Amino acid sequence: MRLSRHIFKLFLIVLLSSFFVSCNKSATLSFNAMDTFMTVKSFGPEADKANHLLKDKIITIENYLSTTIEGSDVYRLNHAEKFPVTVNYNTIFPLALSIVIADRTGGALNPCLYPVTKEWGFTTGEYKVPSDKTIAELLKNTDYKKIDIEDDQIYMEKGMMVDLGAIGKGFAGDQAIAVLKANGITSAILDLGGNVQCLGKKPDGSLWKVGIVNPWNGGIIGSVRVNDTAVITSGGYERYFIAEDGKEYVHILDPSNGRPVDNDVVSSTIIADYGIYADALSTATFVMGPEKALELYRRERSFEMIMILKNHRIIVTPGIADKFTTSSPEITFEVVN
């Protein structure tokens, strides 16, 4: 009888050990999509399969939202001769949410700014500084309030153009997380070209540690410990050009004047439950500047923010302050309610 119990216990230990080993099995996949390099690391028995399904999902979304892929929903919208244009849910949802956030941010996020962005050359790489007259004319075609969505059909005026680049990767990240969950993954981290989203905690139960880029030297200025959330940064240092006048022009445009943002913000990091929301707000708060961004935070209380200013000041909202650590004792931050 003792021998039987001993054998049973031994069998149970082996069984549990096999279970935990299989649960901690990991797989990493890197690929290019949405004009950026992406990496996902997930943990679980079906990690490799889940990662490849995730890749397929992101590429599918890109084929709906791309401004340059002929035949995409957005491309068809931007080149339509008449309306309405019938599109997929994967286009309807991010566009509709963009409009909602545009209203809530006073137009700081504008999904219809593409005619101006294109003129600056940020979509083609053929950079130039448009004349004030040209910008003024193009801004007439950027009123997002003129978009009407009815079921799967979109109405807008000819000459208007949609760009979901400020929200697309966040939406893709959320859909990717859903794919992982559907395939039994409970622990994963995604880096979608700087858009970081994590599922659950690390396999050992600790929080994920996400670095915040130092905009001046490309290193890490600090890190934030999170789980089940998105950490998404928008910064002027990411993409810019220096024109013949010797001035630096960043790729994020201010919808109010059609010119690159020129305020006190170097980067704005948003921490939120959903990538699509964090992605949109990282751009919007960068455009808004610190005062208006903090007003939005106090009003919404649905996200946290780490904002780096040109004077090297770092402001952090209270909900994330105890999880944010700077990379050096010399670097300090201010918690702003």
C-alpha positions as CSV (number, residue, x, y, z in Angstrom):
1,M,0.0,0.0,0.0
2,R,2.8,2.4,0.9
3,L,4.5,1.5,-2.4
4,S,1.3,2.2,-4.3
5,R,1.0,5.6,-2.7
6,H,4.6,6.4,-3.4
7,I,4.2,5.5,-7.0
8,F,1.0,7.6,-7.2
9,K,2.8,10.6,-5.7
10,L,5.7,10.1,-8.1
11,F,3.3,9.9,-11.0
12,L,1.5,13.1,-9.9
13,I,4.8,15.0,-9.6
14,V,5.9,14.0,-13.1
15,L,2.4,14.8,-14.5
16,L,2.4,18.3,-12.9
17,S,6.0,18.9,-13.9
18,S,5.1,18.1,-17.5
19,F,2.1,20.4,-17.2
20,F,4.1,23.4,-16.0
21,V,6.8,22.8,-18.6
22,S,4.2,22.8,-21.4
23,C,2.6,26.0,-20.0
24,N,5.9,27.8,-20.0
25,K,6.8,26.8,-23.6
26,S,7.5,29.9,-25.5
27,A,7.7,31.0,-29.1
28,T,9.0,34.2,-30.7
29,L,8.0,35.5,-34.1
30,S,9.3,38.6,-35.9
31,F,7.9,40.0,-39.2
32,N,7.3,43.2,-41.1
33,A,3.8,44.6,-41.4
34,M,2.2,48.1,-41.4
35,D,5.5,49.6,-42.5
36,T,7.3,48.5,-39.4
37,F,9.2,45.6,-37.7
38,M,7.1,43.6,-35.3
39,T,7.9,40.9,-32.7
40,V,5.7,38.8,-30.5
41,K,6.7,36.4,-27.7
42,S,4.0,34.2,-26.3
43,F,3.9,31.4,-23.8
44,G,1.9,28.3,-23.9
45,P,1.6,24.8,-25.6
46,E,0.3,26.4,-28.8
47,A,2.5,29.5,-28.8
48,D,4.1,29.0,-32.2
49,K,0.7,28.4,-33.9
50,A,-0.9,31.4,-32.1
51,N,2.0,33.6,-33.2
52,H,1.5,32.8,-36.8
53,L,-2.3,33.3,-36.6
54,L,-1.5,36.6,-35.0
55,K,0.7,37.6,-37.9
56,D,-2.0,36.6,-40.4
57,K,-4.5,38.8,-38.5
58,I,-2.2,41.8,-38.5
59,I,-1.5,41.5,-42.2
60,T,-5.3,41.2,-42.9
61,I,-5.9,44.4,-41.0
62,E,-3.1,46.1,-42.9
63,N,-4.8,45.1,-46.1
64,Y,-7.9,46.9,-45.0
65,L,-6.3,50.1,-43.5
66,S,-3.3,50.8,-45.7
67,T,-3.3,54.1,-47.5
68,T,-1.0,52.8,-50.2
69,I,-2.1,49.2,-50.9
70,E,-4.3,49.4,-53.9
71,G,-7.7,47.7,-53.2
72,S,-7.6,48.3,-49.4
73,D,-10.7,49.9,-47.9
74,V,-8.9,53.1,-47.1
75,Y,-7.3,53.3,-50.6
76,R,-10.8,52.8,-52.2
77,L,-12.2,55.5,-50.0
78,N,-9.5,57.9,-50.9
79,H,-9.9,57.3,-54.6
80,A,-13.6,57.0,-54.8
81,E,-15.5,58.9,-57.5
82,K,-18.8,58.5,-55.7
83,F,-20.2,57.5,-52.3
84,P,-21.1,55.5,-50.3
85,V,-18.2,53.1,-50.2
86,T,-18.8,49.7,-48.6
87,V,-16.1,48.6,-46.3
88,N,-15.2,45.9,-43.7
89,Y,-15.8,46.1,-40.0
90,N,-12.0,46.2,-39.6
91,T,-12.2,49.6,-41.2
92,I,-15.5,50.8,-39.7
93,F,-14.5,50.3,-36.1
94,P,-11.1,52.3,-36.1
95,L,-12.6,55.0,-38.2
96,A,-15.6,55.4,-36.0
97,L,-13.5,55.5,-32.9
98,S,-11.1,58.0,-34.5
99,I,-14.1,60.3,-35.0
100,V,-15.2,59.9,-31.4
101,I,-11.7,60.7,-30.1
102,A,-11.4,63.6,-32.5
103,D,-14.4,65.1,-30.8
104,R,-13.1,64.4,-27.3
105,T,-9.7,65.9,-28.0
106,G,-11.0,69.0,-29.8
107,G,-9.7,67.8,-33.1
108,A,-6.2,67.0,-32.0
109,L,-6.6,63.6,-33.6
110,N,-8.0,63.9,-37.1
111,P,-8.4,60.8,-39.3
112,C,-9.0,63.1,-42.3
113,L,-5.7,64.9,-42.3
114,Y,-4.2,62.8,-45.1
115,P,-4.3,65.4,-47.9
116,V,-2.0,67.6,-45.8
117,T,0.2,64.8,-44.6
118,K,0.7,63.6,-48.1
119,E,1.6,67.1,-49.3
120,W,4.4,67.3,-46.7
121,G,5.8,64.0,-48.1
122,F,5.5,62.1,-44.9
123,T,3.8,59.2,-46.7
124,T,6.1,59.2,-49.8
125,G,9.4,60.2,-48.4
126,E,9.5,63.2,-50.9
127,Y,9.7,65.8,-48.2
128,K,8.9,69.4,-48.8
129,V,7.5,72.5,-47.0
130,P,4.2,73.4,-48.6
131,S,3.2,77.0,-49.0
132,D,0.7,78.5,-46.6
133,K,-1.8,78.9,-49.5
134,T,-1.5,75.2,-50.4
135,I,-2.0,74.1,-46.8
136,A,-5.0,76.4,-46.4
137,E,-6.6,74.9,-49.5
138,L,-5.9,71.3,-48.4
139,L,-7.3,71.9,-44.9
140,K,-10.7,72.5,-46.5
141,N,-10.8,68.8,-47.2
142,T,-10.0,67.6,-43.6
143,D,-13.3,68.1,-41.7
144,Y,-13.9,64.7,-40.1
145,K,-17.4,65.8,-39.1
146,K,-18.4,65.4,-42.7
147,I,-17.9,61.7,-42.6
148,D,-21.1,59.7,-42.2
149,I,-21.1,56.0,-41.3
150,E,-24.2,53.9,-41.9
151,D,-23.7,50.2,-41.1
152,D,-20.9,49.1,-43.5
153,Q,-21.1,52.2,-45.7
154,I,-19.1,55.4,-45.5
155,Y,-20.1,58.7,-47.0
156,M,-17.7,61.6,-47.4
157,E,-17.1,64.5,-49.8
158,K,-14.9,64.0,-52.8
159,G,-11.5,65.3,-52.1
160,M,-11.4,64.1,-48.5
161,M,-9.0,61.4,-47.6
162,V,-8.8,59.1,-44.6
163,D,-5.6,58.0,-42.8
164,L,-5.9,55.6,-39.8
165,G,-2.1,55.5,-39.2
166,A,-2.5,57.1,-35.7
167,I,-4.8,54.3,-34.6
168,G,-4.2,51.3,-36.9
169,K,-1.4,49.6,-35.1
170,G,-3.2,49.9,-31.8
171,F,-6.3,48.3,-33.3
172,A,-4.1,45.6,-34.8
173,G,-2.6,45.0,-31.4
174,D,-5.9,44.5,-29.8
175,Q,-7.0,42.1,-32.5
176,A,-3.7,40.2,-32.1
177,I,-4.3,39.9,-28.3
178,A,-7.7,38.4,-29.1
179,V,-6.1,35.9,-31.4
180,L,-3.7,34.8,-28.7
181,K,-6.4,34.5,-26.1
182,A,-8.5,32.4,-28.5
183,N,-5.6,30.0,-28.8
184,G,-5.1,29.5,-25.1
185,I,-2.2,32.0,-24.6
186,T,-2.4,33.8,-21.2
187,S,1.1,35.4,-21.2
188,A,2.6,37.3,-24.1
189,I,4.3,40.6,-25.1
190,L,4.0,42.3,-28.4
191,D,6.2,45.0,-29.9
192,L,4.5,46.3,-32.9
193,G,7.0,48.9,-34.1
194,G,7.3,50.6,-30.7
195,N,3.6,49.9,-29.8
196,V,4.0,47.6,-26.8
197,Q,1.0,45.5,-25.7
198,C,1.1,42.7,-23.1
199,L,-1.2,39.9,-22.3
200,G,-1.4,38.8,-18.6
201,K,1.8,38.8,-16.6
202,K,5.1,37.1,-17.2
203,P,5.0,33.3,-16.7
204,D,6.6,33.7,-13.3
205,G,3.8,36.0,-12.2
206,S,5.8,39.2,-12.3
207,L,4.9,42.3,-14.2
208,W,6.3,43.1,-17.7
209,K,8.9,45.9,-17.8
210,V,8.5,48.2,-20.7
211,G,11.2,50.7,-21.5
212,I,10.5,54.4,-22.4
213,V,12.8,55.7,-25.1
214,N,15.2,58.5,-24.3
215,P,14.3,60.9,-27.2
216,W,17.8,62.6,-27.1
217,N,20.1,59.6,-27.3
218,G,17.9,56.6,-28.3
219,G,18.5,54.8,-25.0
220,I,16.0,54.1,-22.2
221,I,15.1,57.0,-20.0
222,G,12.9,54.9,-17.7
223,S,10.6,51.9,-17.6
224,V,7.1,51.1,-16.5
225,R,5.9,47.8,-15.0
226,V,2.5,46.7,-16.3
227,N,0.3,43.7,-17.1
228,D,-2.7,43.3,-19.5
229,T,-2.2,46.8,-21.0
230,A,-0.8,48.8,-23.9
231,V,2.1,51.2,-23.6
232,I,2.3,53.4,-26.7
233,T,4.5,56.4,-27.4
234,S,4.3,59.1,-30.0
235,G,7.3,61.3,-30.5
236,G,8.7,63.8,-32.9
237,Y,12.1,62.2,-32.8
238,E,10.7,59.1,-34.5
239,R,10.5,60.6,-38.0
240,Y,11.3,64.0,-39.2
241,F,13.2,65.9,-42.0
242,I,15.4,68.9,-42.1
243,A,14.4,71.3,-44.9
244,E,16.4,73.8,-46.9
245,D,15.7,76.4,-44.3
246,G,17.6,74.4,-41.8
247,K,14.5,73.7,-39.6
248,E,13.5,70.3,-38.4
249,Y,9.9,69.3,-39.2
250,V,8.4,66.3,-37.3
251,H,5.9,63.9,-38.9
252,I,3.1,64.6,-36.5
253,L,0.9,67.4,-37.8
254,D,-1.3,69.8,-35.9
255,P,-4.7,69.5,-37.5
256,S,-5.6,73.1,-36.6
257,N,-3.0,74.6,-38.9
258,G,-1.7,71.7,-41.1
259,R,1.9,72.2,-39.9
260,P,4.2,69.9,-37.9
261,V,3.6,70.1,-34.2
262,D,5.8,72.7,-32.5
263,N,5.2,72.8,-28.8
264,D,7.0,71.7,-25.6
265,V,6.4,68.0,-26.0
266,V,9.2,65.6,-27.1
267,S,7.2,62.4,-26.6
268,S,3.9,61.3,-25.0
269,T,3.4,57.8,-23.8
270,I,-0.1,56.5,-23.0
271,I,-0.8,53.5,-20.8
272,A,-4.3,52.2,-21.3
273,D,-6.3,48.9,-21.4
274,Y,-6.7,48.9,-25.2
275,G,-4.1,49.6,-27.8
276,I,-6.4,51.4,-30.1
277,Y,-7.2,53.9,-27.4
278,A,-3.6,54.3,-26.3
279,D,-2.4,54.7,-29.9
280,A,-4.9,57.5,-30.7
281,L,-4.3,59.3,-27.4
282,S,-0.5,59.2,-27.7
283,T,-0.8,61.2,-30.9
284,A,-3.6,63.5,-29.6
285,T,-1.8,64.4,-26.4
286,F,1.4,65.1,-28.3
287,V,-0.5,67.6,-30.4
288,M,-2.4,69.1,-27.5
289,G,0.7,69.8,-25.3
290,P,1.0,69.3,-21.6
291,E,-1.7,71.6,-20.3
292,K,-4.5,70.5,-22.5
293,A,-3.4,66.8,-22.3
294,L,-3.6,67.0,-18.5
295,E,-7.0,68.6,-18.8
296,L,-8.1,65.6,-20.9
297,Y,-6.6,63.2,-18.3
298,R,-8.5,64.9,-15.4
299,R,-11.7,64.8,-17.4
300,E,-11.4,61.2,-18.7
301,R,-9.4,59.3,-16.0
302,S,-9.3,56.4,-18.5
303,F,-5.6,56.3,-19.2
304,E,-2.2,57.2,-17.7
305,M,0.5,59.3,-19.3
306,I,4.2,59.8,-19.2
307,M,5.1,63.0,-21.1
308,I,8.7,64.1,-21.8
309,L,9.1,67.9,-22.4
310,K,11.9,69.8,-24.3
311,N,13.2,71.2,-21.0
312,H,14.0,67.6,-20.0
313,R,11.0,67.6,-17.5
314,I,9.1,64.4,-17.2
315,I,5.5,64.5,-16.0
316,V,3.7,61.3,-14.9
317,T,0.1,60.9,-14.0
318,P,-0.5,59.4,-10.5
319,G,-2.1,56.1,-11.5
320,I,1.2,54.9,-13.0
321,A,3.7,56.8,-10.8
322,D,4.5,53.9,-8.5
323,K,5.2,51.6,-11.4
324,F,7.5,54.1,-13.3
325,T,11.2,54.1,-12.6
326,T,13.9,56.3,-14.3
327,S,17.0,54.7,-15.6
328,S,19.4,56.9,-13.5
329,P,19.1,58.6,-10.1
330,E,20.0,61.9,-12.0
331,I,16.8,61.6,-14.0
332,T,13.7,62.7,-12.0
333,F,10.1,63.0,-12.8
334,E,7.1,65.0,-11.5
335,V,3.8,63.4,-10.6
336,V,1.0,65.7,-11.8
337,N,-2.6,65.2,-10.7
